[in-house]
């Protein structure tokens, strides 16, 4: 009889035990994910990448994983085509579940919207993202969306960018760029807006230094401060091919101002370089890749390798 009573009490206790919660509409992980969306929308990549574990694997419409840095670079490149972009708040749904294996996953459904710079067209892309969290960091992420919507829009941009322009149009733009902006030390920044496309990007020795005319003007101020007599001489150029020019140039100047947080040396420099300049169908520069021997410049300034 005593055993029967104990057994009944144990059964009652087990039946009354609260089951583990596995579904959440609010949690620290959900808050963190929402923060990542906000940072993405605001272009705050430095903060965005801190929400991922160093070894995080991201699967973007593919079976092969990439890193958070890979995704950041790809997005930066793609988003230069948009005047505005971001995930919309309306009709967004987010949840967190804990699987039977004890894994923590955040699921997110939303609409991504972007407005193209070239034709002001707005595109809408439904997106589903699911991310696994460990110790507050994303360790694995799957992102699914209809890539054809974006691909078609970018293909239209590419077609417009490669509408042939005349050689004289390209050369006139380069000469104006050099004579009225570079060789006047950026005194009239509006020149940049007349020569450069709204989605202009500039890479220096492989590193992106500007993603808009405004960023370009700002990035050049350090050079104009360091070399008040900054001067570019056009040496020669290739024929225009598929709206692209290769330009050989020479930079001269005297370092009488602070350069890269280093005091002036008073030394004169002379450095040659090559620029690959691409024009869109409107005759504006939308991409520039600049290459020069940075070690040669620093050596002429009296710097040495440690």
Phi and psi in degrees as GROMACS dihedral restraints (atoms count N, CA, C in turn):
[ dihedral_restraints ]
;  ai    aj    ak    al  type     phi  dphi    fc
    3     4     5     6     1   -61.0    20    10
    4     5     6     7     1   -41.3    20    10
    6     7     8     9     1   -65.0    20    10
    7     8     9    10     1   -36.1    20    10
    9    10    11    12     1   -65.5    20    10
   10    11    12    13     1   -43.2    20    10
   12    13    14    15     1   -63.4    20    10
   13    14    15    16     1   -45.4    20    10
   15    16    17    18     1   -61.0    20    10
   16    17    18    19     1   -41.6    20    10
   18    19    20    21     1   -63.6    20    10
   19    20    21    22     1   -39.1    20    10
   21    22    23    24     1   -66.7    20    10
   22    23    24    25     1   -41.3    20    10
   24    25    26    27     1   -63.7    20    10
   25    26    27    28     1   -40.8    20    10
   27    28    29    30     1   -64.0    20    10
   28    29    30    31     1   -39.4    20    10
   30    31    32    33     1   -64.3    20    10
   31    32    33    34     1   -42.7    20    10
   33    34    35    36     1   -63.0    20    10
   34    35    36    37     1   -41.4    20    10
   36    37    38    39     1   -62.9    20    10
   37    38    39    40     1   -45.1    20    10
   39    40    41    42     1   -67.0    20    10
   40    41    42    43     1   -36.7    20    10
   42    43    44    45     1   -69.1    20    10
   43    44    45    46     1   -29.6    20    10
   45    46    47    48     1   -86.5    20    10
   46    47    48    49     1   -11.3    20    10
   48    49    50    51     1   -64.6    20    10
   49    50    51    52     1   131.7    20    10
   51    52    53    54     1   -72.6    20    10
   52    53    54    55     1   127.0    20    10
   54    55    56    57     1   -68.3    20    10
   55    56    57    58     1   152.4    20    10
   57    58    59    60     1   -65.3    20    10
   58    59    60    61     1   133.0    20    10
   60    61    62    63     1   -71.9    20    10
   61    62    63    64     1   131.1    20    10
   63    64    65    66     1  -122.5    20    10
   64    65    66    67     1    -5.6    20    10
   66    67    68    69     1  -125.8    20    10
   67    68    69    70     1   134.5    20    10
   69    70    71    72     1  -137.9    20    10
   70    71    72    73     1   140.1    20    10
   72    73    74    75     1  -103.4    20    10
   73    74    75    76     1   -12.0    20    10
   75    76    77    78     1  -141.0    20    10
   76    77    78    79     1   137.7    20    10
   78    79    80    81     1  -171.9    20    10
   79    80    81    82     1   163.7    20    10
   81    82    83    84     1   -58.8    20    10
   82    83    84    85     1   -34.5    20    10
   84    85    86    87     1   -67.9    20    10
   85    86    87    88     1   -40.5    20    10
   87    88    89    90     1   -63.6    20    10
   88    89    90    91     1   -41.7    20    10
   90    91    92    93     1   -61.6    20    10
   91    92    93    94     1   -42.0    20    10
   93    94    95    96     1   -63.7    20    10
   94    95    96    97     1   -41.0    20    10
   96    97    98    99     1   -65.2    20    10
   97    98    99   100     1   -43.2    20    10
   99   100   101   102     1   -60.4    20    10
  100   101   102   103     1   -36.3    20    10
  102   103   104   105     1   -63.7    20    10
  103   104   105   106     1   -40.4    20    10
  105   106   107   108     1   -63.5    20    10
  106   107   108   109     1   -36.9    20    10
  108   109   110   111     1   -65.5    20    10
  109   110   111   112     1   -44.2    20    10
  111   112   113   114     1   -62.1    20    10
  112   113   114   115     1   -42.0    20    10
  114   115   116   117     1   -66.2    20    10
  115   116   117   118     1   -38.9    20    10
  117   118   119   120     1   -61.7    20    10
  118   119   120   121     1   -48.4    20    10
  120   121   122   123     1   -60.4    20    10
  121   122   123   124     1   -32.5    20    10
  123   124   125   126     1   -92.1    20    10
  124   125   126   127     1    -0.9    20    10
  126   127   128   129     1    69.9    20    10
  127   128   129   130     1    23.3    20    10
  129   130   131   132     1   -88.7    20    10
  130   131   132   133     1    72.2    20    10
  132   133   134   135     1   -67.1    20    10
  133   134   135   136     1   -33.7    20    10
  135   136   137   138     1   -60.9    20    10
  136   137   138   139     1   -43.2    20    10
  138   139   140   141     1   -75.0    20    10
  139   140   141   142     1   -37.8    20    10
  141   142   143   144     1   -56.2    20    10
  142   143   144   145     1   -46.0    20    10
  144   145   146   147     1   -70.9    20    10
  145   146   147   148     1   -18.3    20    10
  147   148   149   150     1   -71.3    20    10
  148   149   150   151     1   -13.8    20    10
  150   151   152   153     1   -84.6    20    10
  151   152   153   154     1    -2.1    20    10
  153   154   155   156     1  -108.0    20    10
  154   155   156   157     1   143.1    20    10
  156   157   158   159     1   -66.7    20    10
  157   158   159   160     1   152.9    20    10
  159   160   161   162     1   -59.1    20    10
  160   161   162   163     1   -29.9    20    10
  162   163   164   165     1  -101.2    20    10
  163   164   165   166     1    16.1    20    10
  165   166   167   168     1   -58.7    20    10
  166   167   168   169     1   139.7    20    10
  168   169   170   171     1  -112.3    20    10
  169   170   171   172     1   128.1    20    10
  171   172   173   174     1  -117.5    20    10
  172   173   174   175     1   130.6    20    10
  174   175   176   177     1  -114.9    20    10
  175   176   177   178     1   106.4    20    10
  177   178   179   180     1  -106.5    20    10
  178   179   180   181     1    95.2    20    10
  180   181   182   183     1    53.7    20    10
  181   182   183   184     1    32.4    20    10
  183   184   185   186     1  -155.4    20    10
  184   185   186   187     1   159.8    20    10
  186   187   188   189     1   -83.7    20    10
  187   188   189   190     1   -20.9    20    10
  189   190   191   192     1   -89.9    20    10
  190   191   192   193     1   133.4    20    10
  192   193   194   195     1   -85.4    20    10
  193   194   195   196     1   155.8    20    10
  195   196   197   198     1  -129.2    20    10
  196   197   198   199     1   172.7    20    10
  198   199   200   201     1   -93.6    20    10
  199   200   201   202     1   168.1    20    10
  201   202   203   204     1   -61.4    20    10
  202   203   204   205     1   -36.2    20    10
  204   205   206   207     1   -65.7    20    10
  205   206   207   208     1   -39.4    20    10
  207   208   209   210     1   -60.1    20    10
  208   209   210   211     1   -44.9    20    10
  210   211   212   213     1   -65.8    20    10
  211   212   213   214     1   -42.3    20    10
  213   214   215   216     1   -57.5    20    10
  214   215   216   217     1   -48.0    20    10
  216   217   218   219     1   -64.8    20    10
  217   218   219   220     1   -40.7    20    10
  219   220   221   222     1   -65.8    20    10
  220   221   222   223     1   -40.7    20    10
  222   223   224   225     1   -67.4    20    10
  223   224   225   226     1   -42.0    20    10
  225   226   227   228     1   -57.7    20    10
  226   227   228   229     1   -42.6    20    10
  228   229   230   231     1   -66.9    20    10
  229   230   231   232     1   -46.2    20    10
  231   232   233   234     1   -66.6    20    10
  232   233   234   235     1   -38.9    20    10
  234   235   236   237     1   -74.4    20    10
  235   236   237   238     1    -9.6    20    10
  237   238   239   240     1   -65.1    20    10
  238   239   240   241     1   -15.8    20    10
  240   241   242   243     1   -85.2    20    10
  241   242   243   244     1    -4.1    20    10
  243   244   245   246     1  -118.2    20    10
  244   245   246   247     1   136.4    20    10
  246   247   248   249     1   -79.9    20    10
  247   248   249   250     1   -25.8    20    10
  249   250   251   252     1  -152.1    20    10
  250   251   252   253     1   154.5    20    10
  252   253   254   255     1  -163.3    20    10
  253   254   255   256     1   166.1    20    10
  255   256   257   258     1   149.5    20    10
  256   257   258   259     1   166.2    20    10
  258   259   260   261     1   -81.9    20    10
  259   260   261   262     1   133.7    20    10
  261   262   263   264     1   -82.0    20    10
  262   263   264   265     1   148.1    20    10
  264   265   266   267     1   -76.5    20    10
  265   266   267   268     1   -32.6    20    10
  267   268   269   270     1   -67.2    20    10
  268   269   270   271     1   136.1    20    10
  270   271   272   273     1    63.3    20    10
  271   272   273   274     1    23.2    20    10
  273   274   275   276     1   -84.5    20    10
  274   275   276   277     1   140.9    20    10
  276   277   278   279     1  -132.2    20    10
  277   278   279   280     1   135.6    20    10
  279   280   281   282     1  -140.9    20    10
  280   281   282   283     1   142.7    20    10
  282   283   284   285     1  -150.2    20    10
  283   284   285   286     1   163.4    20    10
  285   286   287   288     1  -129.7    20    10
  286   287   288   289     1   138.0    20    10
  288   289   290   291     1  -128.7    20    10
  289   290   291   292     1   153.2    20    10
  291   292   293   294     1  -113.7    20    10
  292   293   294   295     1   120.8    20    10
  294   295   296   297     1   -74.8    20    10
  295   296   297   298     1   170.6    20    10
  297   298   299   300     1   -61.9    20    10
  298   299   300   301     1   -22.7    20    10
  300   301   302   303     1   -88.1    20    10
  301   302   303   304     1     2.2    20    10
  303   304   305   306     1    85.7    20    10
  304   305   306   307     1    11.1    20    10
  306   307   308   309     1   -83.6    20    10
  307   308   309   310     1   144.3    20    10
  309   310   311   312     1  -104.8    20    10
  310   311   312   313     1   120.9    20    10
  312   313   314   315     1  -128.1    20    10
  313   314   315   316     1   137.9    20    10
  315   316   317   318     1  -108.0    20    10
  316   317   318   319     1   128.1    20    10
  318   319   320   321     1  -109.7    20    10
  319   320   321   322     1   138.5    20    10
  321   322   323   324     1  -139.7    20    10
  322   323   324   325     1   128.2    20    10
  324   325   326   327     1  -122.0    20    10
  325   326   327   328     1   131.6    20    10
  327   328   329   330     1  -161.1    20    10
  328   329   330   331     1   174.6    20    10
  330   331   332   333     1  -112.2    20    10
  331   332   333   334     1   127.7    20    10
  333   334   335   336     1   -97.1    20    10
  334   335   336   337     1   133.2    20    10
  336   337   338   339     1  -128.5    20    10
  337   338   339   340     1   137.3    20    10
  339   340   341   342     1  -141.8    20    10
  340   341   342   343     1   146.1    20    10
  342   343   344   345     1  -111.6    20    10
  343   344   345   346     1   121.9    20    10
  345   346   347   348     1   -72.8    20    10
  346   347   348   349     1   138.4    20    10
  348   349   350   351     1   -67.0    20    10
  349   350   351   352     1   -41.6    20    10
  351   352   353   354     1   -67.3    20    10
  352   353   354   355     1   -39.9    20    10
  354   355   356   357     1  -129.7    20    10
  355   356   357   358     1     6.8    20    10
  357   358   359   360     1    63.1    20    10
  358   359   360   361     1    19.7    20    10
  360   361   362   363     1   -78.8    20    10
  361   362   363   364     1   138.7    20    10
  363   364   365   366     1  -103.4    20    10
  364   365   366   367     1   132.2    20    10
  366   367   368   369     1  -116.9    20    10
  367   368   369   370     1   146.7    20    10
  369   370   371   372     1  -119.6    20    10
  370   371   372   373     1   132.3    20    10
  372   373   374   375     1  -131.7    20    10
  373   374   375   376     1   110.8    20    10
  375   376   377   378     1   -65.7    20    10
  376   377   378   379     1   137.8    20    10
  378   379   380   381     1  -134.1    20    10
  379   380   381   382     1   140.4    20    10
  381   382   383   384     1  -123.8    20    10
  382   383   384   385     1   126.9    20    10
  384   385   386   387     1  -125.7    20    10
  385   386   387   388     1   135.3    20    10
  387   388   389   390     1  -128.8    20    10
  388   389   390   391     1   132.2    20    10
  390   391   392   393     1  -133.3    20    10
  391   392   393   394     1   134.4    20    10
  393   394   395   396     1   -93.4    20    10
  394   395   396   397     1   136.1    20    10
  396   397   398   399     1  -113.7    20    10
  397   398   399   400     1   138.3    20    10
  399   400   401   402     1  -135.4    20    10
  400   401   402   403     1   125.1    20    10
  402   403   404   405     1    53.8    20    10
  403   404   405   406     1    38.6    20    10
  405   406   407   408     1    81.2    20    10
  406   407   408   409     1     3.5    20    10
  408   409   410   411     1  -119.5    20    10
  409   410   411   412     1   147.6    20    10
  411   412   413   414     1   -75.8    20    10
  412   413   414   415     1   124.1    20    10
  414   415   416   417     1  -108.7    20    10
  415   416   417   418     1   -19.6    20    10
  417   418   419   420     1  -153.2    20    10
  418   419   420   421     1   138.5    20    10
  420   421   422   423     1  -144.7    20    10
  421   422   423   424     1   138.2    20    10
  423   424   425   426     1  -122.1    20    10
  424   425   426   427     1   128.3    20    10
  426   427   428   429     1  -125.4    20    10
  427   428   429   430     1   117.7    20    10
  429   430   431   432     1  -120.7    20    10
  430   431   432   433     1   131.7    20    10
  432   433   434   435     1  -160.4    20    10
  433   434   435   436     1   166.7    20    10
  435   436   437   438     1   -82.0    20    10
  436   437   438   439     1    95.9    20    10
  438   439   440   441     1   -66.6    20    10
  439   440   441   442     1   -19.7    20    10
  441   442   443   444     1   -63.9    20    10
  442   443   444   445     1   -31.9    20    10
  444   445   446   447     1   -62.5    20    10
  445   446   447   448     1   -46.9    20    10
  447   448   449   450     1   -70.1    20    10
  448   449   450   451     1   -41.3    20    10
  450   451   452   453     1   -61.0    20    10
  451   452   453   454     1   -42.3    20    10
  453   454   455   456     1   -63.8    20    10
  454   455   456   457     1   -41.8    20    10
  456   457   458   459     1   -64.6    20    10
  457   458   459   460     1   -43.7    20    10
  459   460   461   462     1   -70.0    20    10
  460   461   462   463     1   -30.9    20    10
  462   463   464   465     1   -64.9    20    10
  463   464   465   466     1   -38.2    20    10
  465   466   467   468     1   -64.1    20    10
  466   467   468   469     1   -39.3    20    10
  468   469   470   471     1   -64.6    20    10
  469   470   471   472     1   -44.2    20    10
  471   472   473   474     1   -61.1    20    10
  472   473   474   475     1   -40.1    20    10
  474   475   476   477     1   -63.4    20    10
  475   476   477   478     1   -43.3    20    10
  477   478   479   480     1   -67.1    20    10
  478   479   480   481     1   -38.1    20    10
  480   481   482   483     1   -65.1    20    10
  481   482   483   484     1   -28.8    20    10
  483   484   485   486     1  -103.1    20    10
  484   485   486   487     1    13.7    20    10
  486   487   488   489     1   -61.3    20    10
  487   488   489   490     1   121.1    20    10
  489   490   491   492     1   -57.7    20    10
  490   491   492   493     1   138.9    20    10
  492   493   494   495     1  -118.5    20    10
  493   494   495   496     1   167.9    20    10
  495   496   497   498     1   -85.1    20    10
  496   497   498   499     1   152.1    20    10
  498   499   500   501     1   -55.3    20    10
  499   500   501   502     1   -43.7    20    10
  501   502   503   504     1   -65.9    20    10
  502   503   504   505     1   -30.4    20    10
  504   505   506   507     1   -66.7    20    10
  505   506   507   508     1   -44.4    20    10
  507   508   509   510     1   -65.6    20    10
  508   509   510   511     1   -45.8    20    10
  510   511   512   513     1   -65.5    20    10
  511   512   513   514     1   -38.0    20    10
  513   514   515   516     1   -64.1    20    10
  514   515   516   517     1   -38.8    20    10
  516   517   518   519     1   -66.0    20    10
  517   518   519   520     1   -43.0    20    10
  519   520   521   522     1   -63.6    20    10
  520   521   522   523     1   -44.6    20    10
  522   523   524   525     1   -63.6    20    10
  523   524   525   526     1   -40.6    20    10
  525   526   527   528     1   -64.8    20    10
  526   527   528   529     1   -42.3    20    10
  528   529   530   531     1   -57.7    20    10
  529   530   531   532     1   -46.3    20    10
  531   532   533   534     1   -72.7    20    10
  532   533   534   535     1   -50.9    20    10
  534   535   536   537     1   -74.4    20    10
  535   536   537   538     1   -37.2    20    10
  537   538   539   540     1   -97.9    20    10
  538   539   540   541     1   -12.4    20    10
  540   541   542   543     1  -115.3    20    10
  541   542   543   544     1   -65.5    20    10
  543   544   545   546     1   -59.0    20    10
  544   545   546   547     1   -51.8    20    10
  546   547   548   549     1   -80.6    20    10
  547   548   549   550     1     0.0    20    10
  549   550   551   552     1  -113.6    20    10
  550   551   552   553     1    19.6    20    10
  552   553   554   555     1    50.6    20    10
  553   554   555   556     1    40.8    20    10
  555   556   557   558     1    67.5    20    10
  556   557   558   559     1    21.0    20    10
  558   559   560   561     1   -60.3    20    10
  559   560   561   562     1   -30.4    20    10
  561   562   563   564     1  -121.6    20    10
  562   563   564   565     1    88.0    20    10
  564   565   566   567     1   -63.6    20    10
  565   566   567   568     1   -18.0    20    10
  567   568   569   570     1   -64.3    20    10
  568   569   570   571     1   -21.5    20    10
  570   571   572   573     1   -58.0    20    10
  571   572   573   574     1   -39.8    20    10
  573   574   575   576     1   -61.1    20    10
  574   575   576   577     1   -38.7    20    10
  576   577   578   579     1   -69.7    20    10
  577   578   579   580     1   -26.0    20    10
  579   580   581   582     1   -83.1    20    10
  580   581   582   583     1   -25.7    20    10
  582   583   584   585     1   -96.8    20    10
  583   584   585   586     1   -34.8    20    10
  585   586   587   588     1   -99.2    20    10
  586   587   588   589     1   142.2    20    10
  588   589   590   591     1   -72.4    20    10
  589   590   591   592     1   158.4    20    10
  591   592   593   594     1   -62.2    20    10
  592   593   594   595     1   -28.4    20    10
  594   595   596   597     1  -101.0    20    10
  595   596   597   598     1    26.3    20    10
  597   598   599   600     1   -58.5    20    10
  598   599   600   601     1   136.0    20    10
  600   601   602   603     1  -128.1    20    10
  601   602   603   604     1   146.8    20    10
  603   604   605   606     1  -131.3    20    10
  604   605   606   607     1   129.8    20    10
  606   607   608   609     1  -116.5    20    10
  607   608   609   610     1   136.1    20    10
  609   610   611   612     1  -117.6    20    10
  610   611   612   613     1   112.6    20    10
  612   613   614   615     1    51.4    20    10
  613   614   615   616     1    40.5    20    10
  615   616   617   618     1    90.8    20    10
  616   617   618   619     1    -9.3    20    10
  618   619   620   621     1  -105.9    20    10
  619   620   621   622     1   130.5    20    10
  621   622   623   624     1   -70.6    20    10
  622   623   624   625     1   128.0    20    10
  624   625   626   627     1  -117.9    20    10
  625   626   627   628     1   -10.5    20    10
  627   628   629   630     1  -157.6    20    10
  628   629   630   631     1   141.6    20    10
  630   631   632   633     1  -126.1    20    10
  631   632   633   634     1    21.4    20    10
  633   634   635   636     1  -170.8    20    10
  634   635   636   637     1   161.4    20    10
  636   637   638   639     1   -57.9    20    10
  637   638   639   640     1   -37.2    20    10
  639   640   641   642     1   -64.8    20    10
  640   641   642   643     1   -43.2    20    10
  642   643   644   645     1   -65.4    20    10
  643   644   645   646     1   -35.9    20    10
  645   646   647   648     1   -62.5    20    10
  646   647   648   649     1   -49.0    20    10
  648   649   650   651     1   -58.6    20    10
  649   650   651   652     1   -43.5    20    10
  651   652   653   654     1   -64.4    20    10
  652   653   654   655     1   -41.0    20    10
  654   655   656   657     1   -66.3    20    10
  655   656   657   658     1   -26.0    20    10
  657   658   659   660     1   -81.3    20    10
  658   659   660   661     1   -15.4    20    10
  660   661   662   663     1   -61.0    20    10
  661   662   663   664     1   -35.5    20    10
  663   664   665   666     1   -60.1    20    10
  664   665   666   667     1   -40.4    20    10
  666   667   668   669     1   -69.7    20    10
  667   668   669   670     1   -41.8    20    10
  669   670   671   672     1   -68.8    20    10
  670   671   672   673     1   -32.2    20    10
  672   673   674   675     1   -69.8    20    10
  673   674   675   676     1   -41.4    20    10
  675   676   677   678     1   -72.7    20    10
  676   677   678   679     1   -35.0    20    10
  678   679   680   681     1  -128.5    20    10
  679   680   681   682     1    84.3    20    10
  681   682   683   684     1   -60.9    20    10
  682   683   684   685     1   -20.4    20    10
  684   685   686   687     1  -103.8    20    10
  685   686   687   688     1    26.2    20    10
  687   688   689   690     1   -46.7    20    10
  688   689   690   691     1   127.1    20    10
  690   691   692   693     1  -145.8    20    10
  691   692   693   694     1   133.1    20    10
  693   694   695   696     1  -110.6    20    10
  694   695   696   697     1   131.1    20    10
  696   697   698   699     1  -114.9    20    10
  697   698   699   700     1   126.7    20    10
  699   700   701   702     1   -79.6    20    10
  700   701   702   703     1   122.1    20    10
  702   703   704   705     1   -91.8    20    10
  703   704   705   706     1   -53.2    20    10
  705   706   707   708     1  -164.4    20    10
  706   707   708   709     1   173.5    20    10
  708   709   710   711     1  -150.3    20    10
  709   710   711   712     1   160.7    20    10
  711   712   713   714     1   -82.7    20    10
  712   713   714   715     1   167.9    20    10
  714   715   716   717     1   -65.6    20    10
  715   716   717   718     1   154.9    20    10
  717   718   719   720     1   -72.4    20    10
  718   719   720   721     1   125.6    20    10
  720   721   722   723     1  -135.5    20    10
  721   722   723   724     1   120.4    20    10
  723   724   725   726     1    49.6    20    10
  724   725   726   727     1    47.0    20    10
  726   727   728   729     1    62.9    20    10
  727   728   729   730     1    22.6    20    10
  729   730   731   732     1  -121.0    20    10
  730   731   732   733     1   134.3    20    10
  732   733   734   735     1  -118.1    20    10
  733   734   735   736     1   140.4    20    10
  735   736   737   738     1  -105.9    20    10
  736   737   738   739     1   124.3    20    10
  738   739   740   741     1  -120.9    20    10
  739   740   741   742     1   126.2    20    10
  741   742   743   744     1   -96.4    20    10
  742   743   744   745     1   126.7    20    10
  744   745   746   747     1  -138.0    20    10
  745   746   747   748     1   167.3    20    10
  747   748   749   750     1  -131.8    20    10
  748   749   750   751     1   132.6    20    10
  750   751   752   753     1  -104.8    20    10
  751   752   753   754     1   132.0    20    10
  753   754   755   756     1  -129.5    20    10
  754   755   756   757     1   154.4    20    10
  756   757   758   759     1   175.5    20    10
  757   758   759   760     1   167.5    20    10
  759   760   761   762     1  -118.6    20    10
  760   761   762   763     1   125.7    20    10
  762   763   764   765     1   -80.8    20    10
  763   764   765   766     1    87.6    20    10
  765   766   767   768     1  -111.4    20    10
  766   767   768   769     1     8.0    20    10
  768   769   770   771     1  -134.7    20    10
  769   770   771   772     1   166.9    20    10
  771   772   773   774     1   -60.6    20    10
  772   773   774   775     1   136.6    20    10
  774   775   776   777     1  -132.2    20    10
  775   776   777   778     1   118.3    20    10
  777   778   779   780     1    52.2    20    10
  778   779   780   781     1    45.6    20    10
  780   781   782   783     1    64.9    20    10
  781   782   783   784     1    19.5    20    10
  783   784   785   786     1  -111.9    20    10
  784   785   786   787     1   143.0    20    10
  786   787   788   789     1   -65.8    20    10
  787   788   789   790     1   156.5    20    10
  789   790   791   792     1   -60.6    20    10
  790   791   792   793     1   144.9    20    10
  792   793   794   795     1  -104.6    20    10
  793   794   795   796     1   -17.5    20    10
  795   796   797   798     1    75.4    20    10
  796   797   798   799     1     4.7    20    10
  798   799   800   801     1   -88.1    20    10
  799   800   801   802     1   148.7    20    10
  801   802   803   804     1   -89.7    20    10
  802   803   804   805     1   145.4    20    10
  804   805   806   807     1  -128.4    20    10
  805   806   807   808     1   153.7    20    10
  807   808   809   810     1  -147.3    20    10
  808   809   810   811     1   112.6    20    10
  810   811   812   813     1  -133.0    20    10
  811   812   813   814     1   133.8    20    10
  813   814   815   816     1   -97.4    20    10
  814   815   816   817     1   153.3    20    10
  816   817   818   819     1  -155.2    20    10
  817   818   819   820     1   177.8    20    10
  819   820   821   822     1  -131.9    20    10
  820   821   822   823     1   135.2    20    10
  822   823   824   825     1  -121.6    20    10
  823   824   825   826     1   135.5    20    10
  825   826   827   828     1  -103.7    20    10
  826   827   828   829     1   113.9    20    10
  828   829   830   831     1  -116.2    20    10
  829   830   831   832     1   125.3    20    10
  831   832   833   834     1  -113.0    20    10
  832   833   834   835     1   138.4    20    10
  834   835   836   837     1  -111.1    20    10
  835   836   837   838     1   144.3    20    10
  837   838   839   840     1   -84.6    20    10
  838   839   840   841     1  -178.7    20    10
  840   841   842   843     1   -66.8    20    10
  841   842   843   844     1   -13.8    20    10
  843   844   845   846     1   -91.9    20    10
  844   845   846   847     1     3.1    20    10
  846   847   848   849     1    81.3    20    10
  847   848   849   850     1    15.0    20    10
  849   850   851   852     1  -102.3    20    10
  850   851   852   853     1   148.0    20    10
  852   853   854   855     1   -75.1    20    10
  853   854   855   856     1   122.4    20    10
  855   856   857   858     1  -114.7    20    10
  856   857   858   859     1    -7.8    20    10
  858   859   860   861     1  -154.8    20    10
  859   860   861   862     1   134.8    20    10
  861   862   863   864     1  -139.1    20    10
  862   863   864   865     1   127.5    20    10
  864   865   866   867     1  -116.1    20    10
  865   866   867   868     1   118.9    20    10
  867   868   869   870     1  -111.9    20    10
  868   869   870   871     1   133.4    20    10
  870   871   872   873     1  -130.2    20    10
  871   872   873   874     1   133.0    20    10
  873   874   875   876     1  -156.4    20    10
  874   875   876   877     1   165.8    20    10
  876   877   878   879     1   -84.3    20    10
  877   878   879   880     1    97.1    20    10
  879   880   881   882     1   -66.1    20    10
  880   881   882   883     1   -33.7    20    10
  882   883   884   885     1   -63.8    20    10
  883   884   885   886     1   -38.9    20    10
  885   886   887   888     1   -61.3    20    10
  886   887   888   889     1   -43.6    20    10
  888   889   890   891     1   -61.4    20    10
  889   890   891   892     1   -47.8    20    10
  891   892   893   894     1   -65.9    20    10
  892   893   894   895     1   -33.6    20    10
  894   895   896   897     1   -65.7    20    10
  895   896   897   898     1   -41.8    20    10
  897   898   899   900     1   -65.5    20    10
  898   899   900   901     1   -23.9    20    10
  900   901   902   903     1   -85.0    20    10
  901   902   903   904     1     0.8    20    10
  903   904   905   906     1    89.8    20    10
  904   905   906   907     1    11.7    20    10
  906   907   908   909     1   -88.3    20    10
  907   908   909   910     1   151.7    20    10
  909   910   911   912     1  -130.7    20    10
  910   911   912   913     1   156.0    20    10
  912   913   914   915     1   -75.8    20    10
  913   914   915   916     1   135.7    20    10
